[in-house]
């Protein structure tokens, strides 16, 4: 099964927490949000397609 991971946007609702780091790379405990999601998806998908946006 394929999974699509949407990892786009500025994370502006998180205010100062995302001034210097993208939302998917924020740490929750000792892992990034992206690592947590990829680990969960690997249990059910054999391919993950990641969609991102280029921020200026």
C-alpha positions as CSV (number, residue, x, y, z in Angstrom):
1,X,0.0,0.0,0.0
2,X,1.2,3.6,-0.7
3,X,0.8,6.5,1.7
4,X,0.8,10.2,1.0
5,X,2.3,12.5,3.6
6,X,1.5,16.1,3.4
7,X,4.3,18.1,4.9
8,X,3.8,21.7,3.6
9,X,3.0,25.0,5.1
10,X,4.7,27.5,7.4
11,X,3.3,26.3,10.7
12,X,2.4,29.9,11.4
13,X,-0.2,29.0,14.0
14,X,2.6,27.6,16.2
15,X,4.1,31.1,16.4
16,X,7.6,31.4,17.6
17,X,8.1,27.6,17.7
18,X,8.4,27.5,13.9
19,X,10.4,30.7,13.3
20,X,13.6,28.8,12.7
21,X,12.6,25.2,12.0
22,X,9.8,23.6,9.9
23,X,6.9,22.2,11.7
24,X,7.7,18.5,10.7
25,X,11.1,18.8,12.3
26,X,9.9,20.0,15.7
27,X,10.8,17.6,18.4
28,X,8.3,15.7,20.5
29,X,10.3,14.0,23.2
30,X,13.4,12.6,21.5
31,X,11.9,12.3,17.9
32,X,10.8,14.8,15.3
33,X,7.1,14.9,14.3
34,X,8.2,13.6,10.9
35,X,10.0,10.6,12.4
36,X,6.9,9.7,14.5
37,X,4.7,9.8,11.4
38,X,7.1,7.9,9.2
39,X,7.4,5.2,11.8
40,X,3.7,4.8,12.1
41,X,3.2,4.7,8.3
42,X,5.9,2.1,7.9
43,X,3.7,-0.3,9.8
44,X,0.9,-0.1,7.2
45,X,2.6,1.2,4.0
46,X,5.4,-0.1,1.8
47,X,5.9,3.3,0.1
48,X,5.5,6.8,1.4
49,X,5.1,9.7,-1.0
50,X,6.0,13.0,0.7
51,X,4.6,16.3,-0.6
52,X,6.2,19.5,0.5
53,X,6.1,23.1,-0.6
54,X,9.0,25.5,-1.3
55,X,8.8,28.4,1.1
56,X,10.4,31.8,0.1
